[in-house]
Amino acid sequence: MANFKKDKDSEKKPDLYKDKIIKGAIWLSVTAIIIGADALLFTIGWNNYRHGSYTVIIIATCFLPLLFFSAYKGMKNILDSIFL
């Protein structure tokens, strides 16, 4: 009977790992989208900077903490699923 419980517990763990990998992949895809949007905003912002407008550069700079946060969450979830 003890072996039966062990087998039941071991069946639950791969689902947990799979869920963490999926959550990590979602966070990393959000990171990739933010990188693309931020690069586009910085390109537009530096073009507008020549004409005296700083608005788009300020918006792009505000996206940088969100970029690092989503990359951190994605890598943390994936590494937790590997080393847990």
TIVEX-28013 format. One record per residue: residue number from 0; x, y, z of N, C-alpha, C in turn. Coordinates in steps of 0.05 Angstrom, whole numbers, m for minus. Atoms other than C-alpha are relative to their C-alpha. Example, Ala and Ser with C-alpha at 12.3 -4.5 7.8 and 13.67 -1.06 7.14 Angstrom:
// residues 2
pos / npx / npy / npz / capx / capy / capz / cpx / cpy / cpz
0 / 18 / m24 / 0 / 246 / m90 / 156 / 18 / 24 / 0
1 / m16 / m24 / m1 / 273 / m21 / 143 / m15 / 22 / 14
END
This chain:
// residues 84
pos / npx / npy / npz / capx / capy / capz / cpx / cpy / cpz
0 / 16 / m24 / 0 / 0 / 0 / 0 / 17 / 25 / 0
1 / m18 / m24 / 0 / 58 / 48 / 13 / 10 / 5 / m28
2 / m10 / m4 / 27 / 83 / 36 / m58 / m22 / 13 / m17
3 / 22 / m12 / 15 / 14 / 54 / m85 / m1 / 30 / 4
4 / 0 / m28 / m6 / 17 / 121 / m50 / 24 / 14 / m13
5 / m24 / m11 / 13 / 87 / 134 / m76 / m5 / 5 / m30
6 / 6 / m3 / 28 / 64 / 122 / m147 / m20 / 22 / m6
7 / 20 / m21 / 3 / 5 / 168 / m138 / 13 / 28 / 2
8 / m14 / m25 / m4 / 50 / 224 / m113 / 19 / 6 / m23
9 / m19 / m5 / 22 / 100 / 215 / m169 / m15 / 7 / m26
10 / 16 / m7 / 24 / 44 / 222 / m221 / m7 / 30 / 1
11 / 7 / m28 / m2 / 27 / 292 / m195 / 22 / 19 / m7
12 / m22 / m18 / 4 / 96 / 322 / m200 / 5 / 8 / m29
13 / m5 / m9 / 28 / 105 / 321 / m276 / m20 / 21 / m9
14 / 19 / m21 / 7 / 41 / 362 / m283 / 8 / 26 / 11
15 / m9 / m25 / m12 / 69 / 413 / m235 / 23 / 11 / m16
16 / m22 / m9 / 15 / 133 / 417 / m275 / m9 / 11 / m27
17 / 10 / m9 / 26 / 95 / 423 / m340 / m14 / 27 / 2
18 / 13 / m26 / m4 / 53 / 480 / m312 / 20 / 22 / 4
19 / m20 / m21 / m4 / 114 / 518 / m290 / 15 / 6 / m26
20 / m13 / m5 / 26 / 147 / 509 / m358 / m18 / 17 / m18
21 / 19 / m15 / 16 / 84 / 534 / m392 / m2 / 29 / 9
22 / 1 / m28 / m11 / 79 / 595 / m346 / 26 / 15 / m7
23 / m25 / m13 / 7 / 153 / 609 / m358 / 2 / 7 / m29
24 / 0 / m5 / 29 / 144 / 604 / m433 / m18 / 24 / m7
25 / 18 / m22 / 4 / 86 / 652 / m430 / 13 / 26 / 8
26 / m14 / m25 / m9 / 126 / 703 / m390 / 23 / 7 / m19
27 / m22 / m6 / 19 / 185 / 696 / m439 / m11 / 10 / m26
28 / 12 / m10 / 24 / 139 / 707 / m498 / m10 / 29 / 4
29 / 7 / m27 / m6 / 113 / 770 / m464 / 25 / 17 / m1
30 / m26 / m14 / 1 / 186 / 791 / m456 / 8 / 6 / m29
31 / m7 / m4 / 28 / 198 / 781 / m531 / m18 / 22 / m13
32 / 19 / m20 / 11 / 136 / 823 / m548 / 8 / 28 / 10
33 / m8 / m25 / m11 / 159 / 878 / m501 / 26 / 10 / m12
34 / m25 / m8 / 13 / 229 / 878 / m532 / m6 / 12 / m27
35 / 7 / m10 / 27 / 199 / 887 / m601 / m14 / 27 / 1
36 / 15 / m25 / m3 / 151 / 942 / m579 / 19 / 22 / 10
37 / m19 / m20 / m11 / 206 / 977 / m539 / 20 / 9 / m21
38 / m19 / m7 / 22 / 255 / 975 / m598 / m14 / 19 / m20
39 / 15 / m17 / 19 / 201 / 1005 / m643 / m5 / 27 / 12
40 / 5 / m26 / m13 / 184 / 1059 / m592 / 25 / 16 / 2
41 / m25 / m16 / m2 / 257 / 1078 / m582 / 8 / 10 / m27
42 / m7 / m10 / 26 / 267 / 1083 / m657 / m17 / 24 / m7
43 / 18 / m23 / 5 / 206 / 1128 / m664 / 7 / 23 / 18
44 / m7 / m21 / m19 / 227 / 1166 / m602 / 25 / 16 / m8
45 / m25 / m14 / 7 / 297 / 1182 / m626 / m4 / 16 / m26
46 / 6 / m17 / 23 / 268 / 1206 / m692 / m15 / 25 / 9
47 / 14 / m24 / m10 / 220 / 1252 / m655 / 17 / 18 / 18
48 / m19 / m16 / m17 / 277 / 1274 / m609 / 13 / 22 / m17
49 / m12 / m20 / 17 / 308 / 1309 / m668 / m18 / 24 / m6
50 / 19 / m21 / 4 / 245 / 1349 / m675 / m10 / 13 / 26
51 / 5 / m13 / m26 / 242 / 1367 / m601 / m21 / m13 / 17
52 / 20 / 14 / m16 / 192 / 1316 / m574 / 12 / m23 / 15
53 / m11 / 21 / m17 / 211 / 1271 / m516 / m20 / m20 / 9
54 / 22 / 16 / m11 / 144 / 1237 / m504 / 4 / m29 / m5
55 / m2 / 29 / 7 / 157 / 1171 / m540 / 24 / m12 / 14
56 / m23 / 10 / m14 / 226 / 1163 / m509 / m7 / m5 / 29
57 / 8 / 3 / m28 / 195 / 1172 / m440 / m18 / m25 / 3
58 / 17 / 23 / 0 / 142 / 1120 / m456 / 16 / m26 / m3
59 / m17 / 23 / 4 / 194 / 1071 / m481 / 17 / m6 / 25
60 / m15 / 3 / m24 / 236 / 1082 / m419 / m17 / m12 / 23
61 / 18 / 11 / m21 / 176 / 1066 / m375 / m5 / m30 / m4
62 / 4 / 28 / 5 / 170 / 998 / m409 / 24 / m17 / 9
63 / m24 / 16 / m7 / 241 / 977 / m388 / m3 / m16 / 26
64 / 3 / 16 / m24 / 224 / 956 / m316 / m19 / m24 / m5
65 / 18 / 22 / 7 / 166 / 914 / m344 / 14 / m21 / m16
66 / m16 / 19 / 15 / 215 / 882 / m392 / 17 / m18 / 18
67 / m17 / 15 / m18 / 263 / 861 / m337 / m17 / m18 / 19
68 / 17 / 16 / m17 / 206 / 838 / m292 / m11 / m25 / m14
69 / 11 / 23 / 14 / 175 / 793 / m344 / 22 / m21 / m7
70 / m22 / 18 / 6 / 243 / 764 / m363 / 8 / m15 / 26
71 / m6 / 13 / m26 / 257 / 750 / m289 / m20 / m22 / 7
72 / 21 / 19 / m7 / 190 / 716 / m278 / 1 / m25 / m19
73 / m2 / 22 / 19 / 199 / 673 / m341 / 23 / m19 / 7
74 / m24 / 16 / m7 / 269 / 650 / m323 / m4 / m14 / 27
75 / 4 / 12 / m27 / 249 / 638 / m250 / m18 / m24 / m2
76 / 18 / 23 / 2 / 191 / 593 / m269 / 13 / m24 / m14
77 / m14 / 21 / 15 / 232 / 553 / m319 / 21 / m13 / 17
78 / m21 / 12 / m17 / 290 / 544 / m271 / m11 / m14 / 24
79 / 13 / 14 / m21 / 244 / 525 / m215 / m11 / m27 / m9
80 / 10 / 26 / 10 / 214 / 470 / m258 / 23 / m19 / m6
81 / m23 / 17 / 6 / 283 / 444 / m276 / 13 / m10 / 26
82 / m15 / 7 / m23 / 316 / 445 / m208 / m16 / m6 / 25
83 / 16 / 6 / m23 / 257 / 431 / m163 / m4 / m30 / 4
END
